[in-house]
């Protein structure tokens, strides 16, 4: 899952949502540098990443790619799943996508001074370009994948995965919609367990 899914799966609590995003920017042990609710969101993000890697839908996604792209296909899946979520947002959430994204940018801004540098860059850039809501636009996918690939230690042209995705688009969408409700249940249960401890 990429930014949008992690934020949405974190539920209605704004601090859980912030933690859902920060899971991509914060490494190592948490030592109380964030509120308990933000830390819960980060923990849930980490647990979700591990859980997703074990799901049959992800294995099917990866198997569609030959080496060397298969090595990076999990990153491609993260981005494309955000696209599918954005396109079919109304199936899972009552609040329109644009409103959800604007609310999240505002919530994230409330913690601007406490964010790590890369998350501060996200906050500075994402609202002005509509980064999260832009996942709904298929025309944005080549650029998103290209930029994502350039941030890897050894840059990879991830946009070259798009013809395989297009070839299997219907099956991938069906698999995503089988997977996403399980992810909602998993994160909800994980956050409840963290709150009880």
N, C-alpha and C positions, 0 to 999 in steps of 0.2 A: 504494500500500500504506500502511496505517496502522500504529499501534504494534505490534500483535500480529504481523502478518506480517513487519515489519522485524526484530523480535527473533527470531522463529522462523527466518527465512531466514538469519540470521547464523551458524547452526550451533551446535555444542556448546560452543564456547569462550565462557565467561561474559563476558570482556572484549569480544569481538566483539559479543555480544548487547547489552552496555551501549552500545557505539558505535552499534549498530543503532537503539537508542532515541534516543541523543543527536543523531543526524542531524536530528531534528525540532526540536532546541533550540539547536544550535550553528551559528552563521552565520560566514561568512568563512573566511579561511585558517587552517589549523591550525599552531601554532607550538610544538609540543612540550609543550603544557599537559596532555596526556593521555598515557597509556602508548602504546607503538607498537601494541598490539593493539586498544585502544579507538579510536585514530585510524584503524586499518584498518577497523574497523566503521563509523565515520562516513563514510569514503571510499566504502565499499561501499554504504552507504545512499544517498549522493548519486548514485553511478553507477546504482544500481537505479532511482531515481526517473526519471532520464533515459531509461533503457532501457524502463521500463514505458510512458512516454508515447508511445513509438514502436510499440507493439504493436497489432495489429488488434483484439484484444478490447476494448481501451480505446476505440478509435475507434467500435466498435459501441455500446459503453455510452453514449458522449457523444451519438451520433446519435439516441438515443431521446428526447432532451429538446429542447424548444423554448427559444428565447431568452425571458427572460434566464437561466433555470435552467441552460441548457447551459454557460454560463460557469463555473458552480460544480459541474458534474456530476462532474468529476475528484475533488473532495473527497468527494462522495457515494459515488463508486466506492471510494475508500480505505476508508471506514467499512463499506460493505456487503461488500466483499471480506474484511475482518476477520471479519465475521459469518459468512460462508460458510466461512472457514477454521476458525473456532471450532466450527461445527456439524459439520464433517467432518474434524476434527483427526486422528481415528484413521486416516484414509486416508494420512496423510503422516508421522505420528510415533507411536512406540511408547509413549512416556511420556504418561500422561493429561494433559489440558489443565490441570486444577487443580494437579497436581504441578509441571508446567512453570512455571506462573505463580508459584507460591510460591517455587520455586527462583530465578526471576528477581528477584523482589522482594528476596530475601535477597542475591543478587549485587549488585544495584543499591545496596543499603544499605551494602555494603562501601566504596563510593565516594562516600557521601553528602556528605562535606565538600568534595569536588572538583567537584560537579555545579553547573551554572549554575542561577540562581534558579528558573526555570520547571520544570526537571527535579527540583529539590528539592521543589517543590510536588507534582509527580507522585508522588514517593517517599512524601511524607507522606500523600497521599490514596488512591492506587491500591490498596494492600494492604487498607485498611480497608473499601473499598466493592467490592472484587473487580473492579476496572475491566477488566482484560484478559480474565478468564474470563467477564465479563458480556457480552462480544460474542456469546456463544452464544445469548443470550436475545433473541428477536425483539421482545419487549415493551420492551426497552431502546433500540431503534433510534431512536424518535422523540426521546427525551431526549438521546441521544448526538449526533444530528444538530442538534437545537436548540441545544445548548451549543456545538457546533463552529461553527455559523453565527453565534452571538453573539460569538465571538472574532475574527471577521473585521474588517478595518478599517471596512467598512460592513456592519453585521449583516445577515444573510440568513436567511430561514426555510427552512433546508435540509430540514427535515422534510416540506416540501411536495413533495419529490421522491418520497416513498414510494409514492404511488399508481402512478406510472410503473414503479417497481421491482417492485411487486406484480404489475403487468400482464405484465411480461417476466421474472418471477423464474426460471422454468425455463431459459430461454435464457441468462440472465446466469450462472446456476450452472454450466451446461455450459461456457460460455466461460471462467469462472474456473478450472475444473478442467483445461481445455486449457492455460491460461496458467501456472498455479502451478508445475508441474514445470519449465518453462523458466526460471522465476525462480529456482528452487532451483539449477539448473545454472549460471545466470549468476552468482549470488552466490558459489557455491562456487569457480568459476573466477576470479572477481575477487579473492577473498581469497587464493587460491593465488598469483596474480600479484603481489599486494602483498607477500606474505611473501617472494617470491623477489627482490624489488627492495631 
